[in-house]
Amino acid sequence: MSRSERPKAEGMCAAAATLIGVGLLMTLAGLIYLLVSYPSLPEVIPTHFGIHGEPDAWGPRGSLIGLGLVWLLLSVLVAGLARYPHVANYPVEVTGQNAARLYRIASQLLGTTLLGVSALMWGILRLTVTGTPQTPLFVIGLVLLIGGIIVGLVRMVRAR
């Protein structure tokens, strides 16, 4: 079935809406934290960190504004795609019988992805602002991203 022939999504399930809502709140809180912290940051800040959390590149503090804008754009795009899952690509054919299940799984996958990205972005932001390693945020973010993708894809294949 082509994308244009697919049934349209009939709203987002409660679990996906909750995941997306929490992810968007994390994004908003992170952007507020960035704006509040920005004036007290030095003109030159770490812009890249090695595997042990030590800075290995430096740049202007304005680069954090770009990071915040990318975070915001990514969050809005993921939330929008979760709202309209019928336009996404799927690892299995979308049919009238499996569309609702696939759309629900895709929206939950996108919500989990948003949470993972937000945890990673919070970790980057906190590391840059405070200089202290944020290992738990990075681990949580990576587990949500990688685990969410694996679980979501397995569920989609089983839902065909």
Salt bridges, closest charged atoms under 4 A:
GLU43 OE2 - ARG61 NH2 3.37
ASP56 OD1 - HIS48 ND1 2.65
